[in-house]
Amino acid sequence: MLPRPTYPFQIFVKDCNGKSLILNVRKQDTVKDVKDNIFEQLGVSVDAYFVLFGGKILEDDRGLASYSIKKHSTLHMITFLCNDGFLKMFSVFYMFHVL
């Protein structure tokens, strides 16, 4: 018997400026696949940011399913430098660890 195909679903990726990107992904995709997709659409190097979901930094080699990322989940793309030129690491730490 052939394995059941998994159909794409949409997730959202929000950048540090509040803009959202819609991506079509499959549950077996890895975080690296998502970052490659972001690169293809926005031209942002995969080394220029990290991705958060549920307050956790996502590891490139892990699958979306391992983080329970499902249809319409929102990931946060945190670039090392945003428009104002300051590192956003403190605000990200505060938002996900203090609040």
Phi, psi and omega in degrees: 000136179283147176293148178293134178290148173258132184266150181296152172223164183262139169234166179244142175237118181257132179269178185289350176263002177090001178279143181249145176241136177261128179239142171264121183227170173241155184296337179274354177297151176263169175299323177299321176300318179296315180296323176297320178296318177298317178301315180299322184274324186248343182076016180272125181302140181295344179271356184268358183202170170230167185241135178246147170209129180061032179079008181242143172283127184275138179271135186304324187273358180268151180279155178300321181298328181292341176258006183060036176279123185233183178310130177070014173294151177246122175259155180244123180266111183252108179278153180291331174229132176253187185307323183280357175082000179262149175294138181262008185301318182297315181294324177294315178301314182297314183298320187261346183243339183256318183288000000 
